[in-house]
Amino acid sequence: MKKILLSLMCLCSLVAKADEGMWTLYNLPPAIYEQMKQYGFELSLEQLYQSDNAVKNAVVNFGGFCTGVVVSPDGLVFTNHHCGFDAIRSHSTVEHDYMLNGFIANSYGEELPNEDLFVSFMVEQKDVTDQLKELGLDKLSLEEVGYFVDSIQNVWQKEIHQQDSTLRVEILPFYEGNKYYMTTYRDFNDVRLVFSVPKSMGKFGGETDNWMWPRQTCDYSVFRIYADPKTNGPAEYSKDNVPYHPTSWAKVSMDGYKPGDFAMILGYPGSTSRYLSSYGIQERRDAMNAPRVQVREVKQEVMLRHMRASEAVRIMYESKYAHSSNYWKNSIGMNKCIDSIGLIQQKRQFEEKIRQWQDTTGYLKGELDFDKLADLYQKRMKLTRLRTLFTETFLTFDDEITKRAWRSNWGMKVQGPEDKPNKQYYTFDDNSKEWDKATDCELLAALIKNYRQQVIDQQYLPDFYQTIDQQFHGDYATYVNALYKKSVLMKSSKPIYFNKKSYNKDLGVKYGISISEILAQLNADRRQLSIDIAKQEQLLCAAVLRMEEDMPNYSDANFTMRMTYGQIGEYTLGGRPSGYYTTARSLWEKMQKADENFEYFAEPIMHELLSAKDFGPYTDKLTGTLQLCFLSNNDITGGNSGSPIFNGKGELLGLAFDGNWDSLSSDIFFDSKLARTINVDVRFMLYMMDRWGHADRLLKELGVK
């Protein structure tokens, strides 16, 4: 929420701090642009957003889950190593373990294609709220709005597709549904892996250092966009495609930074809830974060034990483990921050000010009702906790049988003659290289046992628990082994005839049906409460915007492009300054502790490279050393991973890859004193590309001497 809100909450002074805010570019408030210039931004608005070579044209949505930046005239893209995890893992084998050992393509022909990986360029964005209202938006219930907006999006998609077949439109709610913006994208579906550092660097510190400062992780990987050779436009993968030639790309900066220097991040932050009520924050803490932590601890213990026992298993599960552990630790940190700053009580105090303002002005009187909002959340709390336990157990699809059981009920492609139902079937591809039976079985057995222990209300236990009790004498492991051994769902590349009588008697099919039924029940029980809560939260946001209408304000993140600006610098906690950068020496010192912590392991070559006396052109002119990671007070969240951080000239300083532990409540409250973005320095990235990878062709392409 904007700065005046924070001052009312007594958490900062009345002076606006420029580091908070996830701003849309097409309607950037003039006051924000003026503040950016005061901080050291040297470009015009046209150079930021509107011109052909605007900075925003170099920034891409990477795969629908991260951000990337184009850095060369031949479509080279930088993103985080953890954003490239799945792509790197998919090409890895025990014989050629690119996840462990890194990857270097020495020619275009060696660059590796990735199924289903894409990048999207934002073409433009505009407010379409009034157009939707003219078409009847205001006459609909909140439940009907989603279907209505989807239908309009489909119509407008067809219209724009007739003008340019390479464009895609997306209409999303902003400001809790008080506004709607349409964003136009151009998608490129041929994206190839070019370069990746070894795991020892790309994931250095693992979960020990995740969300922590100081940090030394070289969290980056390199991809390339390929295009149609005739049009330089989007094309499905083909060996005949050629590197894409963008109109704009980010120039890397070798000049470094110092405290107080301007810093701007452009990217695709996933989701924030800064307008969320105090009751919503309490639900997030107690019914979402806490049960998420509990379940993920169970699954991560099993995965890690099997991964450490087998290199093959490690390759299969490393990405799953990383995805799980990331928000396990985030949830722990968020709850810690919520409690340490007394955020729920602070929000309640602010809501009381809104009540008083409402009484004075009469705005939304009879519609926005805080007592009703509190009652609705109280009724939904238990159901939300149950749904979190359920989704964390059954819908993260960390084991293969659950994924197949779920897909068998939703969206499998039917094959066979239409006029002969008994001959119709579907098939699962053979993906046996992606999962391990022993790991899966122990994992699922532990999860379903844990779910039963956590869920007191028997009506939310799937029917398969009766099967476990009656047919397997309460033995979870034996039941899960039977699923993998006997279920028709575990037949890969073989027809599964779903209209035969034996199908619904299958153990795995019954398992899938039972979890689908419980999810449907949970959703039905929460449905009206959720609709009513969403309406009250929408009204609360509208009241805040009206009360603070004289101030610039931004909408919560929703994985559309946003700009955040601020400065390079440290923070102080407990009277101790954090420092604003880390050095090669600090990384080398951590490497010496690998016997105590396996996540600090690094190969001998890394010890040699990071203990060097001379880092050549990558040496910082002020400090005389190689700087690895640095802090800025930019405002980010999940989805910003891989986002470029620019200096005042629009040159690339590095990539954002994490936030700090002391501000993990920033998704719901931005603490301007503590919130920092952790960035990997582009000079560290180039040093590894040069001295470890000897990737001269890439350095030349980047214009680095």
ZINORDA-V519913 format. One line per field, one symbol per residue. ss: DSSP state (@ for helix, = for strand, . for the rest). phi: phi as a letter, one per 20 degrees, with the letter a starting at -180 (. if undefined). A space follows every 10 residues. Layout:
# ZINORDA-V519913
ss=???
phi=???
This chain:
# ZINORDA-V519913
ss=..@@@@@@.. .......... ..=......@ @@@@@@@@@. ....@@@@@@ ....@@@@== ==...===== .....====. ....@@@@@@ .......@@@ @.==...@@@ .==.....== =======.@@ @@@@..@@@. .@@@@@@@@@ @@@@@@@@@@ @@@...==== ====@@@.== ========.. ======..@@ @@...@@@@. .......... =======... .......... .==....... .=........ .======... .......@@@ @@@@@@@@@@ @@@@@@@@@@ @@@@@@@@@. @@@@@@@@@@ @@@@@@@@@@ @@@@@@@@@@ ..@@@@@@@@ @@@@@@@@@@ @........@ @@@@@@@@@@ @@@@@@@@@@ @@@@.....@ @@@@@@@... ....=..... @@@.==.=.. .@@@..@@@@ @@@@@@@@@@ @@@@...@@@ ...@@@@@@@ @....@@@@@ @@@@@@.@@@ .=...=.... ..@@@.@@@@ @@@@@@@@@@ @@@@@@@@@@ @@@@@@@@@@ @@@@@@@... .......... .=======.. .==..==... ===@@@@@@@ @......@@@ ...@@@@@@@ .....@@@.. ......==== ==........ ...===.... .========. @@@....... ......==== =@@@@@@@@@ @@...@@@@@ @@...
phi=.fffffffem dbffffdfee pdefefcggg fffffgfffp fdeefffece ffdfgffedc femnbbcbcf cbfdmfcebf fffegfffff eecffcefff dnbceebgfe fefcfmebcc efeabbedgf ffffeogfee fgfefgffff ffgfffffff ffebfeecdb dcfcllnecc ddddccdddd cdfdbbffgg efcgnlfgeg mdcfccfeeb bcccedcffe dldgbfgbfe fcgfdffbbe efddemabgn ffbcddacff bccfefffff fffgfedcff ffgfffffff ffffffffeb fffgffdfff fffffgefff fffffffgff dmffffffff ffffgfffff emflfndfcf fffffffffe gfffffffgf ffeddeledf ffffffffec nffecoffec gfdebccdff dfedbcfffg ffffffffff gffeeefffd egfffffffe eclmefffff gfgfedfffe eemcfdeede gfffefffff ffffffffff fffffegfff fffgffffff fffffffdfe dfbdegfbld fcdccabfre cdcmndfemd bdcgfffgff gfeffebffd fbfgffgffe dfecdlfeff feemceeecb dbefdcbgof gnffddefen eeercfbade gfcfeffdbe effdfceece fffffffffe feelefffff femee
